Amino acid sequence: MNPDFLAAIGREAMTVAILLALPILGLALLTGVLV
């Protein structure tokens, strides 16, 4: 495996993780404000 390939996978994984975490963080903040 070449480093470029690993770097590309790392960037994709980070993007997916951020996109998945944003709605969860938003819900957590909303519930924190409401409660």
mmJSON file of the N, C-alpha and C atoms, coordinates in Angstrom:
{"data_MODEL":{"atom_site":{
"group_PDB":["ATOM","ATOM","ATOM","ATOM","ATOM","ATOM","ATOM","ATOM","ATOM","ATOM","ATOM","ATOM","ATOM","ATOM","ATOM","ATOM","ATOM","ATOM","ATOM","ATOM","ATOM","ATOM","ATOM","ATOM","ATOM","ATOM","ATOM","ATOM","ATOM","ATOM","ATOM","ATOM","ATOM","ATOM","ATOM","ATOM","ATOM","ATOM","ATOM","ATOM","ATOM","ATOM","ATOM","ATOM","ATOM","ATOM","ATOM","ATOM","ATOM","ATOM","ATOM","ATOM","ATOM","ATOM","ATOM","ATOM","ATOM","ATOM","ATOM","ATOM","ATOM","ATOM","ATOM","ATOM","ATOM","ATOM","ATOM","ATOM","ATOM","ATOM","ATOM","ATOM","ATOM","ATOM","ATOM","ATOM","ATOM","ATOM","ATOM","ATOM","ATOM","ATOM","ATOM","ATOM","ATOM","ATOM","ATOM","ATOM","ATOM","ATOM","ATOM","ATOM","ATOM","ATOM","ATOM","ATOM","ATOM","ATOM","ATOM","ATOM","ATOM","ATOM","ATOM","ATOM","ATOM"],
"id":[1,2,3,4,5,6,7,8,9,10,11,12,13,14,15,16,17,18,19,20,21,22,23,24,25,26,27,28,29,30,31,32,33,34,35,36,37,38,39,40,41,42,43,44,45,46,47,48,49,50,51,52,53,54,55,56,57,58,59,60,61,62,63,64,65,66,67,68,69,70,71,72,73,74,75,76,77,78,79,80,81,82,83,84,85,86,87,88,89,90,91,92,93,94,95,96,97,98,99,100,101,102,103,104,105],
"type_symbol":["N","C","C","N","C","C","N","C","C","N","C","C","N","C","C","N","C","C","N","C","C","N","C","C","N","C","C","N","C","C","N","C","C","N","C","C","N","C","C","N","C","C","N","C","C","N","C","C","N","C","C","N","C","C","N","C","C","N","C","C","N","C","C","N","C","C","N","C","C","N","C","C","N","C","C","N","C","C","N","C","C","N","C","C","N","C","C","N","C","C","N","C","C","N","C","C","N","C","C","N","C","C","N","C","C"],
"label_atom_id":["N","CA","C","N","CA","C","N","CA","C","N","CA","C","N","CA","C","N","CA","C","N","CA","C","N","CA","C","N","CA","C","N","CA","C","N","CA","C","N","CA","C","N","CA","C","N","CA","C","N","CA","C","N","CA","C","N","CA","C","N","CA","C","N","CA","C","N","CA","C","N","CA","C","N","CA","C","N","CA","C","N","CA","C","N","CA","C","N","CA","C","N","CA","C","N","CA","C","N","CA","C","N","CA","C","N","CA","C","N","CA","C","N","CA","C","N","CA","C","N","CA","C"],
"label_alt_id":[null,null,null,null,null,null,null,null,null,null,null,null,null,null,null,null,null,null,null,null,null,null,null,null,null,null,null,null,null,null,null,null,null,null,null,null,null,null,null,null,null,null,null,null,null,null,null,null,null,null,null,null,null,null,null,null,null,null,null,null,null,null,null,null,null,null,null,null,null,null,null,null,null,null,null,null,null,null,null,null,null,null,null,null,null,null,null,null,null,null,null,null,null,null,null,null,null,null,null,null,null,null,null,null,null],
"label_comp_id":["MET","MET","MET","ASN","ASN","ASN","PRO","PRO","PRO","ASP","ASP","ASP","PHE","PHE","PHE","LEU","LEU","LEU","ALA","ALA","ALA","ALA","ALA","ALA","ILE","ILE","ILE","GLY","GLY","GLY","ARG","ARG","ARG","GLU","GLU","GLU","ALA","ALA","ALA","MET","MET","MET","THR","THR","THR","VAL","VAL","VAL","ALA","ALA","ALA","ILE","ILE","ILE","LEU","LEU","LEU","LEU","LEU","LEU","ALA","ALA","ALA","LEU","LEU","LEU","PRO","PRO","PRO","ILE","ILE","ILE","LEU","LEU","LEU","GLY","GLY","GLY","LEU","LEU","LEU","ALA","ALA","ALA","LEU","LEU","LEU","LEU","LEU","LEU","THR","THR","THR","GLY","GLY","GLY","VAL","VAL","VAL","LEU","LEU","LEU","VAL","VAL","VAL"],
"label_asym_id":["A","A","A","A","A","A","A","A","A","A","A","A","A","A","A","A","A","A","A","A","A","A","A","A","A","A","A","A","A","A","A","A","A","A","A","A","A","A","A","A","A","A","A","A","A","A","A","A","A","A","A","A","A","A","A","A","A","A","A","A","A","A","A","A","A","A","A","A","A","A","A","A","A","A","A","A","A","A","A","A","A","A","A","A","A","A","A","A","A","A","A","A","A","A","A","A","A","A","A","A","A","A","A","A","A"],
"label_entity_id":["1","1","1","1","1","1","1","1","1","1","1","1","1","1","1","1","1","1","1","1","1","1","1","1","1","1","1","1","1","1","1","1","1","1","1","1","1","1","1","1","1","1","1","1","1","1","1","1","1","1","1","1","1","1","1","1","1","1","1","1","1","1","1","1","1","1","1","1","1","1","1","1","1","1","1","1","1","1","1","1","1","1","1","1","1","1","1","1","1","1","1","1","1","1","1","1","1","1","1","1","1","1","1","1","1"],
"label_seq_id":[1,1,1,2,2,2,3,3,3,4,4,4,5,5,5,6,6,6,7,7,7,8,8,8,9,9,9,10,10,10,11,11,11,12,12,12,13,13,13,14,14,14,15,15,15,16,16,16,17,17,17,18,18,18,19,19,19,20,20,20,21,21,21,22,22,22,23,23,23,24,24,24,25,25,25,26,26,26,27,27,27,28,28,28,29,29,29,30,30,30,31,31,31,32,32,32,33,33,33,34,34,34,35,35,35],
"pdbx_PDB_ins_code":[null,null,null,null,null,null,null,null,null,null,null,null,null,null,null,null,null,null,null,null,null,null,null,null,null,null,null,null,null,null,null,null,null,null,null,null,null,null,null,null,null,null,null,null,null,null,null,null,null,null,null,null,null,null,null,null,null,null,null,null,null,null,null,null,null,null,null,null,null,null,null,null,null,null,null,null,null,null,null,null,null,null,null,null,null,null,null,null,null,null,null,null,null,null,null,null,null,null,null,null,null,null,null,null,null],
"Cartn_x":[0.856,0.0,0.883,0.603,1.402,0.806,1.629,1.16,0.043,0.092,-0.955,-2.321,-2.35,-3.604,-4.12,-3.219,-3.616,-4.096,-3.44,-3.832,-5.231,-5.506,-6.825,-7.895,-7.619,-8.578,-8.78,-7.712,-7.81,-8.693,-8.519,-9.346,-10.807,-11.072,-12.458,-13.066,-12.299,-12.817,-13.114,-12.234,-12.453,-13.71,-13.881,-15.065,-16.335,-16.35,-17.534,-17.795,-16.742,-16.906,-17.478,-16.992,-17.486,-18.953,-19.28,-20.666,-21.6,-21.142,-21.98,-22.078,-21.015,-20.988,-21.771,-21.815,-22.486,-23.949,-24.773,-26.174,-26.305,-25.443,-25.501,-25.159,-24.128,-23.759,-24.881,-25.492,-26.595,-27.756,-28.106,-29.192,-28.821,-27.581,-27.149,-27.243,-26.827,-26.896,-28.349,-29.207,-30.621,-31.248,-31.014,-31.599,-31.021,-29.752,-29.137,-29.783,-30.112,-30.741,-32.185,-32.899,-34.314,-34.462,-33.56,-33.658,-32.859],
"Cartn_y":[-1.206,0.0,1.243,2.145,3.364,4.426,5.334,6.363,7.228,7.523,8.368,7.705,6.393,5.652,5.717,5.527,5.584,6.978,7.996,9.371,9.647,9.153,9.366,8.687,7.477,6.764,7.528,8.064,8.817,10.043,10.748,11.939,11.548,10.473,10.026,9.646,8.93,8.495,9.696,10.696,11.88,12.62,12.749,13.436,12.725,11.395,10.623,10.76,10.686,10.778,12.143,13.21,14.556,14.684,14.186,14.296,13.511,12.385,11.598,12.263,12.913,13.489,14.801,15.57,16.875,16.779,15.928,15.845,15.383,14.466,13.97,15.106,15.882,17.014,18.048,18.282,19.239,18.806,17.517,17.015,17.136,16.818,16.893,18.336,19.292,20.704,21.146,20.72,21.103,20.55,19.272,18.683,19.352,19.718,20.39,21.743,22.454,23.773,23.618,22.656,22.469,21.94,21.032,20.444,21.3],
"Cartn_z":[0.0,0.0,0.0,-0.916,-0.972,-0.049,0.459,1.416,0.847,-0.457,-1.037,-0.888,-1.119,-0.999,0.438,1.39,2.802,3.173,2.656,2.967,2.413,1.219,0.62,1.472,1.916,2.764,4.067,4.635,5.883,5.719,4.603,4.379,4.215,3.472,3.286,4.623,5.455,6.755,7.647,7.62,8.443,7.985,6.666,6.138,6.567,6.421,6.806,8.299,9.099,10.559,10.938,10.294,10.61,10.199,8.996,8.528,9.441,9.969,10.872,12.237,12.669,14.021,14.102,13.016,13.068,13.495,12.876,13.303,14.743,15.172,16.551,17.512,17.189,18.05,18.069,16.915,16.842,17.734,17.674,18.517,19.986,20.31,21.71,22.208,21.366,21.772,21.934,21.007,21.091,22.36,22.649,23.853,25.089,25.055,26.197,26.439,25.35,25.493,25.971,25.393,25.749,27.165,27.543,28.901,29.873],
"occupancy":[1.0,1.0,1.0,1.0,1.0,1.0,1.0,1.0,1.0,1.0,1.0,1.0,1.0,1.0,1.0,1.0,1.0,1.0,1.0,1.0,1.0,1.0,1.0,1.0,1.0,1.0,1.0,1.0,1.0,1.0,1.0,1.0,1.0,1.0,1.0,1.0,1.0,1.0,1.0,1.0,1.0,1.0,1.0,1.0,1.0,1.0,1.0,1.0,1.0,1.0,1.0,1.0,1.0,1.0,1.0,1.0,1.0,1.0,1.0,1.0,1.0,1.0,1.0,1.0,1.0,1.0,1.0,1.0,1.0,1.0,1.0,1.0,1.0,1.0,1.0,1.0,1.0,1.0,1.0,1.0,1.0,1.0,1.0,1.0,1.0,1.0,1.0,1.0,1.0,1.0,1.0,1.0,1.0,1.0,1.0,1.0,1.0,1.0,1.0,1.0,1.0,1.0,1.0,1.0,1.0],
"B_iso_or_equiv":[0.0,0.0,0.0,0.0,0.0,0.0,0.0,0.0,0.0,0.0,0.0,0.0,0.0,0.0,0.0,0.0,0.0,0.0,0.0,0.0,0.0,0.0,0.0,0.0,0.0,0.0,0.0,0.0,0.0,0.0,0.0,0.0,0.0,0.0,0.0,0.0,0.0,0.0,0.0,0.0,0.0,0.0,0.0,0.0,0.0,0.0,0.0,0.0,0.0,0.0,0.0,0.0,0.0,0.0,0.0,0.0,0.0,0.0,0.0,0.0,0.0,0.0,0.0,0.0,0.0,0.0,0.0,0.0,0.0,0.0,0.0,0.0,0.0,0.0,0.0,0.0,0.0,0.0,0.0,0.0,0.0,0.0,0.0,0.0,0.0,0.0,0.0,0.0,0.0,0.0,0.0,0.0,0.0,0.0,0.0,0.0,0.0,0.0,0.0,0.0,0.0,0.0,0.0,0.0,0.0],
"pdbx_formal_charge":[null,null,null,null,null,null,null,null,null,null,null,null,null,null,null,null,null,null,null,null,null,null,null,null,null,null,null,null,null,null,null,null,null,null,null,null,null,null,null,null,null,null,null,null,null,null,null,null,null,null,null,null,null,null,null,null,null,null,null,null,null,null,null,null,null,null,null,null,null,null,null,null,null,null,null,null,null,null,null,null,null,null,null,null,null,null,null,null,null,null,null,null,null,null,null,null,null,null,null,null,null,null,null,null,null],
"auth_seq_id":[1,1,1,2,2,2,3,3,3,4,4,4,5,5,5,6,6,6,7,7,7,8,8,8,9,9,9,10,10,10,11,11,11,12,12,12,13,13,13,14,14,14,15,15,15,16,16,16,17,17,17,18,18,18,19,19,19,20,20,20,21,21,21,22,22,22,23,23,23,24,24,24,25,25,25,26,26,26,27,27,27,28,28,28,29,29,29,30,30,30,31,31,31,32,32,32,33,33,33,34,34,34,35,35,35],
"auth_comp_id":["MET","MET","MET","ASN","ASN","ASN","PRO","PRO","PRO","ASP","ASP","ASP","PHE","PHE","PHE","LEU","LEU","LEU","ALA","ALA","ALA","ALA","ALA","ALA","ILE","ILE","ILE","GLY","GLY","GLY","ARG","ARG","ARG","GLU","GLU","GLU","ALA","ALA","ALA","MET","MET","MET","THR","THR","THR","VAL","VAL","VAL","ALA","ALA","ALA","ILE","ILE","ILE","LEU","LEU","LEU","LEU","LEU","LEU","ALA","ALA","ALA","LEU","LEU","LEU","PRO","PRO","PRO","ILE","ILE","ILE","LEU","LEU","LEU","GLY","GLY","GLY","LEU","LEU","LEU","ALA","ALA","ALA","LEU","LEU","LEU","LEU","LEU","LEU","THR","THR","THR","GLY","GLY","GLY","VAL","VAL","VAL","LEU","LEU","LEU","VAL","VAL","VAL"],
"auth_asym_id":["A","A","A","A","A","A","A","A","A","A","A","A","A","A","A","A","A","A","A","A","A","A","A","A","A","A","A","A","A","A","A","A","A","A","A","A","A","A","A","A","A","A","A","A","A","A","A","A","A","A","A","A","A","A","A","A","A","A","A","A","A","A","A","A","A","A","A","A","A","A","A","A","A","A","A","A","A","A","A","A","A","A","A","A","A","A","A","A","A","A","A","A","A","A","A","A","A","A","A","A","A","A","A","A","A"],
"auth_atom_id":["N","CA","C","N","CA","C","N","CA","C","N","CA","C","N","CA","C","N","CA","C","N","CA","C","N","CA","C","N","CA","C","N","CA","C","N","CA","C","N","CA","C","N","CA","C","N","CA","C","N","CA","C","N","CA","C","N","CA","C","N","CA","C","N","CA","C","N","CA","C","N","CA","C","N","CA","C","N","CA","C","N","CA","C","N","CA","C","N","CA","C","N","CA","C","N","CA","C","N","CA","C","N","CA","C","N","CA","C","N","CA","C","N","CA","C","N","CA","C","N","CA","C"],
"pdbx_PDB_model_num":[1,1,1,1,1,1,1,1,1,1,1,1,1,1,1,1,1,1,1,1,1,1,1,1,1,1,1,1,1,1,1,1,1,1,1,1,1,1,1,1,1,1,1,1,1,1,1,1,1,1,1,1,1,1,1,1,1,1,1,1,1,1,1,1,1,1,1,1,1,1,1,1,1,1,1,1,1,1,1,1,1,1,1,1,1,1,1,1,1,1,1,1,1,1,1,1,1,1,1,1,1,1,1,1,1]
}}}
